[in-house]
Amino acid sequence: LVTGGSRGIGAAIAKELADQGADVALSYAASADKAEAVAKELKSKGVRAAAFKADQADAKQVEDLVRKVAKEFGRLDILVNNAGMFAGGAVNDVADRAAFERLFAVNVGGVSAAVRSAVNYMREGGRIITIGSVAGEMSPVPGFADYSATKAAVAAYTRGWARDLGPKAITVNNVQPGPIDTDMAPKDGPVADLLKAGTALGRYGKPEEVAAAVAFLASPAAAYITGASLNVDGGFGA
């Protein structure tokens, strides 16, 4: 299950996992046409695929999503918490309370709800991978504090959940992208030059480069990696 799999990093992850032979369920909040198009492409690779609508800010919808996926596919081996959003502003700005609450509901509450539900269906050797952000360790520009706090929270959850689920041989890891070229954060956006200059490699990353890290952590080769945060950021945090 890849949450937020209709576009960008989520779609790239879904495609990479399908290329590795996994059947893939993906969720979406609003982009039904895009989600169905991704599912159709996945099926063309010879795997089972389906798209499910769920608002990641609603814990009940997230729990129902996991239950439906486990029922339809008969099992749940890999959960990728990719769905997320950005909202921010400087601490002295007039706060948009609704945006603030939804930010935490999606980026933290939705991840927590998905994991707590998924572990009821996962067998020994399951994989839980969250897409955090290098911003969880730093705030690259002013106005990132709230977003950074949500990504720091999932990194902390990752470490704790790894301890909780270790006895079941379920690994829990956190992939932290830096500047990645997506619709939400294009490489020609208003702060793109600043972010690109902050990387050691001097460029934006590609969604497929994040997907490759996720596929590795989902594979048997990563069975002894848990509780880790892996930066895929071109050296942004170096």
Secondary structure, 3 states (H helix, E strand, C coil): CECCCCCHHHHHHHHHHHHCCCCEEEEECCCHHHHHHHHHHHHHCCCCEEEEECCCCCHHHHHHHHHHHHHHHCCCCEEEECCCCCCCCCCCCCCCHHHHHHHHHHHHHHHHHHHHHHCCCCCCCCEEEEECCHHHCCCCCCCCHHHHHHHHHHHHHHHHHHHHHHHHCCEEEEEEECCECCCCCCCCCCCHHHHHHCCCCCCCECHHHHHHHHHHHHCHHHCCCCCCEEEECCCCCC
